[in-house]
Amino acid sequence: MSIEFFTRLPLHGETQFLPGDPRNRGDWHAGGASTGAVSGFAVGDHFTYIDYLGQIARAAEINGFGGALMVNAPSGEEPWTVCSLLARETRTLKFVTAFQPYHYTPWVAVQQAATYQRASGNRLVWNIINGGSDALQRQVGDLAEHDERYARATEFMDVVKGYWHSEHFHYDGRFYKAECGGLRGPQKKAELPLICTAGSSIAAREFAAKHADFYLMRAEHPDEIAALIADIRQRALTFGRSDIRFGLSIDVIARETEALALAEAKRFFDEGVARGAAKAKAAHEGLRTARKLSYEEDYRPEHDERAFDDFFIYPNVWSGFSHIGIPPGLALVGSYANVVARIREYNALGIDLFFLAGYPHLEEAYRLGEHVLPHFRGERQALSRPVQATAQLRATGA
Ligand SMILES: Cc1cc2nc3c(=O)[nH]c(=O)nc-3n(C[C@H](O)[C@H](O)[C@H](O)COP(=O)(O)O)c2cc1C
């Protein structure tokens, strides 16, 4: 089984979560005195958050990551803009850019992507998302209900694939229409971005089964992941697809020894508990419509008494980050050897794309590149669209 590693760029200034770290990397910081970089563009103040993201992107590339995941949320930087800014600062790194069909018309997405692909050497990967919270959707003006959003996304991707592979594409759907449009000239040579998606509702699974090259998951207990993979594979078969692949997002606290890794994780945990992070996180839970993951529980005050060790749901798989509100929620915590062993376990379940990140992202990109990724040399395989999917896409444009 092949394996590939991407990292995650912190588009929400996630280094704010670092316990006791007063540094200000750009202008995202938790408060207190600024250490200098505030994006004011005044003399002597030239370090902006995009410079910090650029440093991480370059560190990821130097250290052997194949790409970087960029989450899209109203409270963070906009990923497509970020990857456009960083494409020319990197040479090989792929950018997994999340957006919602609601944000674009199919044509705008197609034309923008074709231009980006031609400029970057086909380094764009799409993560098509549809919103995990009705309340947040309404904040940005999207009044469509949950399943309606997926119906719209399904048509959106039908049209995108049609425009991409035919110069005279027609479509007459519920949400979109097209009359004789499509990429022409040099833009036709660009590759359609690889398609990722996530979400565990039935509507999300069906959308993935029809349109995704990669189905992405937040890490859970290996048994849950195995069940999800089996279900998505089954659904994809009903669309004549046997080659859908799987990605897993998980943070990493890896150190020379188990004890050092545990001490580092405990530093986050103790600080999070001390500042009441579990209760603060619970206050936002009402906004969410997405499924509770298997290890998540509704907050109760007695949870504040739970010990650090209670959050191991499997050897080296720790949900303490979720408890103190740090996404994606689970982290691999352990010695380099044990972290490598757990990655191999998830790989054997069918995960061949891992999104690994640590705090702070820049320094941990070097650590992962030096101590974890080299164990997989020889097994790595650059991301590409499977042969069957390519044939089906050609048929779309016929
Ligand atoms: C790896 C990964 C990345 C994700 N990135 C985003 C994102 O950038 N923005 C977002 O709103 N949701 C993101 N999600 C959440 C899902 O796209 C989805 O909205 C959520 O799981 C709820 O979907 P559901 O209600 O259909 O189950 C991500 C999920 C995963 C597993």
The ligand as an SDF file (V2000), in Angstrom:
LIG
                    3D

 31 33  0  0  0  0  0  0  0  0999 V2000
   -9.5790   16.7770    6.6440 C   0  0  0  0  0  0  0  0  0  0  0  0
  -10.8230   17.6170    6.7660 C   0  0  0  0  0  0  0  0  0  0  0  0
  -10.7860   18.9430    6.3740 C   0  0  0  0  0  0  0  0  0  0  0  0
  -11.9160   19.7530    6.4870 C   0  0  0  0  0  0  0  0  0  0  0  0
  -11.8320   21.0470    6.1000 N   0  0  0  0  0  0  0  0  0  0  0  0
  -12.9130   21.8510    6.2660 C   0  0  0  0  0  0  0  0  0  0  0  0
  -12.8380   23.2150    5.9060 C   0  0  0  0  0  0  0  0  0  0  0  0
  -11.8400   23.6880    5.4070 O   0  0  0  0  0  0  0  0  0  0  0  0
  -13.9310   24.0000    6.1430 N   0  0  0  0  0  0  0  0  0  0  0  0
  -15.0830   23.4860    6.6590 C   0  0  0  0  0  0  0  0  0  0  0  0
  -16.0460   24.2430    6.8440 O   0  0  0  0  0  0  0  0  0  0  0  0
  -15.1890   22.1960    6.9860 N   0  0  0  0  0  0  0  0  0  0  0  0
  -14.1340   21.3700    6.8070 C   0  0  0  0  0  0  0  0  0  0  0  0
  -14.2210   20.0570    7.1510 N   0  0  0  0  0  0  0  0  0  0  0  0
  -15.5160   19.5580    7.6650 C   0  0  0  0  0  0  0  0  0  0  0  0
  -16.3300   18.8300    6.6090 C   0  0  0  0  0  0  0  0  0  0  0  0
  -16.1340   19.2830    5.3230 O   0  0  0  0  0  0  0  0  0  0  0  0
  -17.8470   18.8290    6.8650 C   0  0  0  0  0  0  0  0  0  0  0  0
  -18.3550   20.1170    6.7370 O   0  0  0  0  0  0  0  0  0  0  0  0
  -18.2100   18.3400    8.1950 C   0  0  0  0  0  0  0  0  0  0  0  0
  -17.5580   17.1300    8.4470 O   0  0  0  0  0  0  0  0  0  0  0  0
  -19.7170   18.1270    8.3270 C   0  0  0  0  0  0  0  0  0  0  0  0
  -20.2470   17.4610    7.2530 O   0  0  0  0  0  0  0  0  0  0  0  0
  -21.5620   16.5930    7.4040 P   0  0  0  0  0  0  0  0  0  0  0  0
  -22.5530   17.4010    8.1880 O   0  0  0  0  0  0  0  0  0  0  0  0
  -22.0550   16.3630    6.0110 O   0  0  0  0  0  0  0  0  0  0  0  0
  -21.1970   15.3060    8.0830 O   0  0  0  0  0  0  0  0  0  0  0  0
  -13.1190   19.2140    7.0220 C   0  0  0  0  0  0  0  0  0  0  0  0
  -13.1510   17.8850    7.4270 C   0  0  0  0  0  0  0  0  0  0  0  0
  -12.0300   17.0860    7.2970 C   0  0  0  0  0  0  0  0  0  0  0  0
  -12.0950   15.6660    7.7150 C   0  0  0  0  0  0  0  0  0  0  0  0
  1  2  1  0
  2  3  1  0
  2 30  2  0
  3  4  2  0
  4  5  1  0
  4 28  1  0
  5  6  2  0
  6  7  1  0
  6 13  1  0
  7  8  2  0
  7  9  1  0
  9 10  1  0
 10 11  2  0
 10 12  1  0
 12 13  2  0
 13 14  1  0
 14 15  1  0
 14 28  1  0
 15 16  1  0
 16 17  1  0
 16 18  1  0
 18 19  1  0
 18 20  1  0
 20 21  1  0
 20 22  1  0
 22 23  1  0
 23 24  1  0
 24 25  2  0
 24 26  1  0
 24 27  1  0
 28 29  2  0
 29 30  1  0
 30 31  1  0
M  END
$$$$
